[in-house]
Amino acid sequence: PAGDDARALLAAARSAVAPRDLLLLTDGGAGHARTGAIAPFTAPLTARAGRATAYVCVEGACHAPTHDPNALAADLGRP
């Protein structure tokens, strides 16, 4: 979570997230297990290729995962 790639995704999310949005962060380890216990749909949403990975989920469906902060910001801007 402290890596440059994670910080870049978080900055992109913060710049594009709307008040009604929910942002969940996990560390891929014990934090991921705790988040999965609270929000079970997050259990299969893991980091890809050993990099920080963002998922945007809307009304029960998740878009393709991304490592790109610009793609994340664009994805969050979707209606």
C-alpha positions as CSV (number, residue, x, y, z in Angstrom):
1,P,0.0,0.0,0.0
2,A,2.9,2.4,0.5
3,G,4.4,1.8,-3.0
4,D,4.5,4.5,-5.6
5,D,2.0,2.5,-7.8
6,A,-0.5,2.3,-4.9
7,R,-0.1,6.0,-4.1
8,A,-0.7,7.0,-7.8
9,L,-3.9,4.9,-8.0
10,L,-5.1,6.4,-4.7
11,A,-4.4,9.9,-5.9
12,A,-6.4,9.2,-9.1
13,A,-9.3,7.7,-7.1
14,R,-9.4,10.7,-4.7
15,S,-9.5,13.1,-7.6
16,A,-12.4,11.3,-9.4
17,V,-14.5,9.7,-6.6
18,A,-17.9,11.1,-6.0
19,P,-19.6,11.6,-2.6
20,R,-21.8,8.6,-3.1
21,D,-18.9,6.3,-4.0
22,L,-17.2,3.9,-1.6
23,L,-13.5,3.4,-1.8
24,L,-12.1,0.2,-0.2
25,L,-8.3,-0.4,0.1
26,T,-6.6,-3.6,1.1
27,D,-3.0,-4.7,1.5
28,G,-3.4,-8.1,-0.2
29,G,-2.7,-9.9,3.1
30,A,-4.5,-9.7,6.4
31,G,-6.2,-6.5,5.5
32,H,-7.6,-8.1,2.4
33,A,-9.0,-10.9,4.5
34,R,-10.7,-8.4,6.9
35,T,-12.1,-6.5,4.0
36,G,-13.4,-9.7,2.5
37,A,-15.2,-10.6,5.7
38,I,-17.0,-7.2,5.6
39,A,-17.5,-7.0,1.8
40,P,-17.4,-10.6,0.5
41,F,-17.5,-9.4,-3.2
42,T,-14.0,-8.1,-2.7
43,A,-12.4,-11.5,-2.0
44,P,-11.5,-12.4,-5.6
45,L,-10.4,-8.8,-6.4
46,T,-6.6,-9.2,-5.9
47,A,-3.5,-7.4,-7.2
48,R,-2.4,-8.4,-10.6
49,A,1.1,-8.9,-11.9
50,G,2.5,-8.0,-8.4
51,R,1.3,-4.4,-8.8
52,A,-1.2,-2.2,-7.1
53,T,-4.5,-2.9,-8.9
54,A,-7.8,-0.9,-9.0
55,Y,-11.2,-2.3,-9.6
56,V,-14.3,-0.1,-10.2
57,C,-17.5,-1.9,-9.4
58,V,-21.0,-0.5,-10.3
59,E,-24.3,-2.1,-9.3
60,G,-22.7,-5.5,-8.7
61,A,-20.5,-5.6,-11.8
62,C,-16.8,-4.9,-11.8
63,H,-15.0,-3.3,-14.7
64,A,-11.6,-4.7,-15.9
65,P,-8.8,-4.2,-13.3
66,T,-6.2,-1.5,-14.1
67,H,-2.8,-0.4,-12.9
68,D,-3.0,2.9,-14.8
69,P,-4.1,5.9,-12.7
70,N,-5.4,7.8,-15.8
71,A,-7.5,4.8,-16.8
72,L,-8.8,4.6,-13.2
73,A,-9.8,8.2,-13.2
74,A,-11.6,7.8,-16.5
75,D,-13.4,4.7,-15.3
76,L,-14.6,6.5,-12.2
77,G,-16.0,9.3,-14.4
78,R,-18.4,6.9,-16.1
79,P,-22.0,7.5,-15.4
